[in-house]
Amino acid sequence: MVAPGARARGWAAATKMAQRRRHAEGAKGPRILSPRASRAGALWPYCEKRCSYCNFNKYVPRGVEEAAMRSCLVTEAQTLLGLSGVRRVDSVFFGGGTPSLASPNTVAAVLEAVDRAAHLPADSEVTLEANPTSAPGSRLSIGLQSLDDKELQLLGRTHTASDALQTLAEARRLFPGRVSVDLMLGLPAQKSGPWLRQLQELLGYCDDHISLYQLTLERGTALFTQVQRGTLPAPDPEVAAEMYQEGRTVLREAGFRQYEVSNFARNGALSTHNWTYWQCGQYLGVGPGAHGRFVPQGAGGHTREARIQTLEPDNWMKEVTLFGHGTRKRVPLGELELLEEVLAMGLRTDVGITHQHWQRFASQLSLWDVFGSSQEVKALLVQGLLLLDHRGLRCSWEGLAVLDSLLLTLLPRLQEAWLQSAPSPGQGG
């Protein structure tokens, strides 16, 4: 295995090389005149080992034909950029799987392909997900998950707490101010006190971005089976809620802004790529099992599609070779479906949904029309969980912690308002 520090330096060199090429090409003048912009996510589906809690589309192969995978990622990226009519890509996120197991040549090839098919600005955000044993991108997201070796063993992770802190130190040296770490909460038998001590310890090592994720027991995972059989106790939701509430308080006191339900940043180190998801922007999904949202050219510029690529890597590569892409499923999104996404995703952020943003998706139905006269919504406003004012609709700091329960009121109200505003079958010319 390549040492984490050496691989990190390789990834950094690959990204800088691609950036230098974009700088040089930019000096010749603008290549793309259209302002249509998007984000792109590239999925590397392979891992060294399947973690006990993970049900993502990932594979643990005996060997990987990386050249073939790289070629197909490049081909699909170029094809989808052409289909979408996107003229500028502002960020690229390499997820998986464990994309940091790929060679630096792969990330460079994908970035160069995106830049050839569209325009990838030299200052664009390039993020790489990594495990602490494989971590090399202009931004690095490290799946640290825990600083307790027993918990890491329970999760099926291949690293120790010492590995994690060593990788974090190396990453911060290479990407100062641009390293994010993930910490999990709500594990079986986990207690609030020891977990908070982990978080406090992490504050002594981390950079300017932390994500707190509650464990979800997914059917088909080893951890789900162990809990179902009684080998492990089920996670206590009340303890998990206490961890989350106390953890976000600790981070706020340490100068972090909770800009999204699970994400905290200081010194302006927000993830601009993920912000696109929460704002329901267009994005392209490249690779086995990737998801995307964009308006294909030829659809009149109005009908956005939800797209899912073929899951299994070998079948995906065959489809890319034959058709230029491996899109398995295309679902046109109606206006109500899109508004439901705008509501549910936008309220995940501390900014919420501005009136201007809402009007981009609902020209005939304002936030005031939908929520202004609802007594149930007014009760949430009085409780201090929601704010509806001249800026728009957003959760308070207290409301972000209980967003799921708020949506149980807000989504039906949106659906009701939508039906009331829709023309009856007898109307029209």
N, C-alpha and C positions, 0 to 999 in steps of 0.2 A: 504493500500500500504506500502511496505517495504520502510523505509527511504533510500534516495540515498546513504548516507554515509555507512549505514549498508550493503546494497546490494553490494556496491563497495568493502567493506572489505571481503564479502563472495566470490565474484569473485576472488579477489586477493588471498585468502586462497586456493580456489580450484585450481588455476593455480600453486601456489607454491607447493601444495601437489602433483600434477601431475609431476612437475619438480623434486621434491625430489625422486619420484619413478624412473624417468628416470635416475637421477644421480646414484641411487643405482644399477639399472640394468646395467648402463654403467660401473660400477666398476667391473662387472663380465667379462668384455671383450666385443669386438664388436659383436653385434648380426647379423648385416647385412653386407655382403661383397660387394654386387653390388653397384656401384656408381650412378645408375639411380635415379634422384631426381625430386621432383615436389613440388607444393604448393597445399593447399586445402582450399576451402571456404565452410563453413556450413551456410545454411540459416535458420533462425527462422522466419516463415512467419507471426507472429502475432504482432499486435499493439494495444495500448489502444484506438487509434483514427486515422482516416485517415486524413492526412494533406491535405490542399486545393490544393496543387501543385503536389502531389505525384501520379504517376501511376504505381508504383512498384507492384509486385505480393505480396500483403499483405492482411491480413484479420483481422477483429475486431470481435472475437467470444464472445459468452456469457460465455463460459468456455473452457478451454484447457486441454485435456488429456495429460499432460506433460510426464508422464511415457511412454505412447505409442509413442509419438513423439520422445522422447529420444532414445528409443529402435530402432526405424526405422532409425534415424540419424546414430546410431552406426552400424547397419546392412549395410546401404548403403555405408558408409565410408569404411567398410571392403571389401565389394563386389567390389567397384570401384578400390580400391587399388590393389586387386587381378587381375582385368581385365587389369589394366594399366601396371602391372609389376613394379610399382614404389617401390623403396627400401628405399628411404629416403624422408621425408617431412620436408622442411626447414621453413615453416611458415603455420599457420592456421588463417584464417580470419572468424570471426563470424559476418555475416551481416543479413539483413532482409528487412522488418519487424524491430522489435526492440528486438534484441537478449538479451539485458540486462534485459528484463522482465522474461526471463527464470531463473530457479534456478541455483545456482553455481554447483549443481550436474550434470547438463546437460553438461556444458562445460568440466567438469572433465571427464565425461564418453566418450565424443567424443575424447578428447585428448588421453585418455588411449586406446581407440579403434584404433586410428591412430598409436600409438606407438606399439601396439600388431601386427598390420598387416604390418607395415613397421618399420621405425626408425624415431622418432621425437627427434632430439638432445635437450639436456637440455637448450641450449641457443637459441632455435628457437624462432622466433617472433610469438606471439599469440596476435591477435588484436580483440577487441570487439567494435562494433558500439553501441552507446548509445545516448539516449535523456537525457537532463539535469535533468528530473524528475525521471529517472530510472537508471542512470549510476552506474556501480559498484561503465587472459590476462596479458600479459607482456606489452601491449600497448593498449591505450584507444583512440577511435575516437569519439568525442562528436559533435553531430549535433546541435550546438548552433544557427546558421543561422542568428541571428540578436541580437543587444542589444537595440532594440526599441520595447517596449511592443505593440504598435499599429501594427507594422509590424509583430510581432509574432502572434498576433490575426488574421491578414490577412492571414498568412500562415497556420492557424489552429493548431499552436503548443500548447502544453499543459503546457509549462513553461513560466516564466517571465524572464526578463533580470537578475533580482536578483537571481532567481533559477539557472540560467546558470552560473553566476559568483561564486556562492556558490559551485556548483558541480565541477567547474573547479578548485577551490582552493583545494577541497578534493581530486580530482583526481591527482593533481600535488603532493600532499603529499604522496599518495600511489604509484604513478608511476612517480617519478621525471625524467624529460627528455624524457618521453615516452607518452606524451599526445598531441593529435592532435585536433584542432577545425575547424569546417566548418563555413564559413561566406558567405551568399548569396548576390548577387548584381543584379541589373536590375529588381527590383520589380516594379509593377505599381505605378506611381506617385513618385517613389523614386528619390531623388536628390543627386548629387555627393557630395556636401559639407557635409551634415549630415552623409552620409554613410562613408566618410573618417574620420570623427570624431569618429564614432563607431570603425573603424579599429585602430585608434590611441589609443582609450581607451582600446581596446582588447590587444594591445601590452603591456599594463601595467599589464595584468593578465595572458597572455598566456604562454605556454611552448615553445618548439622549433619547432613546426610544425603547419602550417596554410594552409588550403585549401580555395581558392576563387572560388565559383561556380556561374555562371550566371543562373538566372531562365530561365527554358524552359517551355513554356506553352504547356502542354500535353493534347491532346484531351481526353475527358472523366473525367477530373478533375474539381473540383468546381471552381477553379480559371480561367480555360479556359472558362467555361460557363459564369462566371461573366464578363469577358472581351468581349466575343462574344456578350453578350446581351447589352453591353454598360454600365453596372453597375460600372465597373472599367475601367480606361484608359489602353490602350495597353502599355506595357513597351516600352520605347524609346531606340532603339538599339544604337543610337549615345551617349546617356547618359551612357548606360551600358559600351560601349567601353571606354569612358572617365574614368569611375570608375575603370575599370580593369587596364587601363594604369597607372593611378595615384596610384592605390592600390599597384601594383607590384613595382612601384618606391619607395613608402613608405617602403615596406618590404625589398627591397634591401638596402635602407639606414639604416634599423634597423639590418642589418647583416644576412638577410635570403637569401639563394640561391634558385632561381627559377629552380628547377631541373626537373619540368614538367609543362605543360601549366597551370594547376590549383593548383599545389602543391609547397610549399615553406618550406624550412627547414634550420635550423642553427645548429651548433655543431654536424653535421653529423647525424641528426635525420630523415633520409629518411625512407620511408616505403618500406622495402625490399619485402613485399608481393606484393604490387602494381607494383614494378619494374619488376616482372615476367611477368605481363600482357603487359607492354610496350616493353619488350624484346621478346615477343611472346614465352615465355617458356610454358612448360606443366603445367596444373593445373586441379584439380579435383573439380567439383561442386557437393555438397551434400545438399539435401533438396529440398522442393517444389520450382520449377521454377529456380533452380540453373543452371548455364552454366559452361561447362568445355571444355578443349582442351587437348586431349592426344592421343597417338598412342596405340590402344589396342593390347594386345598380340595376336599373330596369324595372324597379318596383314603384316607380313614380316618386321616389324620394320620401315616402311616408310610412311604409310598413316595415317596422323593425322586426327582425327575426331572432329567436333564441336558437342557437346552434350547438350541437354536441358532436364531437368527433368520435370516430370508432374507438372502442376501448382497448382491444387487444393489440399490442404493438405490431406483431407480424401481419395481422389482417389490415391494420391501419397503413403499414408501409406498402402493402400490395395495392390498396386503393389509391394511395398517393401516387404510386408509380403509374397506375392506369389512368387516373382522372385528374391528377394534379392536386387533389385534396382528399381527405378521408372523412368528410362530413357525413355522419350517419343519420342525424335527425335535424329537421328544420321546422320550427313552430312559429308561425306569424303571431305577433302579439297585438291583441286588440287594445283600444285606448283605455278601457277600464283596467285590464291587466297591467298595462304600463303605469297607470296612476297608482295602482296598488303597490307596485315596486318602488315608485318614487316616494310614496308615503313611508313604507316599511324601511327602506334603505336610508332615506334622508333623515329620518328621526333617530337613526343610530349615531348621528354626529351631533356635536354641541351647537353647531350652526343651525341645524334643522333644515327646514324648507322655506326659502324666501318666497315672497309673492311672485317675484320675477321668474324664479326657477320653476315654480308651479305652473305659471302661465305658458312656459315653453311646451308643456305636455297637455294642458287643459285650458284651451283658449276661451271656452264658454262657461267654465265653472271655477269660480275663485275659491280660495281657502275659506273666506268668510261665508260664501254660499254653502259650502259643505259642512263646516263645523261651527259657524257663528251662532246658530240658533239652537243647537243641540243641548238639552239639559244635562245629558250624561257628560258631554265634553265640558260644559260649564262647571260641573262638579269637580272634574280633574283640574281645571284652572284654579278653582277655589282652594283645592288641596295643595296647590303649589307644585304639582307634578308636570303641568304643561303650561306653555305661554303662547298666546295668540294675540299678536299686536301688529303694529305697522311694519315690523320686520318680516313677519311670517309666523310659522308654526314650529315650535321646538320644545324639547324636553328641558326641564330644569335639571340641575345636578342630581337632585333626588329622583327625578323621573327617569333619567338614563338607566338607573339601577333596576327599574321595574318596567322597562319598555314593552316586554312581551305582554304583560297584563294590560298596558295602555292600548296596544293594538287590538285587543279583544273588543274594545269599545270603538276605536277609530276606523278600523277596516269595514265593519258593518255599516257605520254611518256614511262612509264614502260610497259603498255599494247602493245604499238607499238613495242618497242624493243623486247618484248617477242615473238610477232608474227613473227618478222623478224628472230629471232634466231631458231624458231621451224622448224624441218625438214618438207619439203613439202611432200604431199601424195605420190609422185612418188619416193621419196628417200628411201633408206634402201635396205636390202638384200632380 
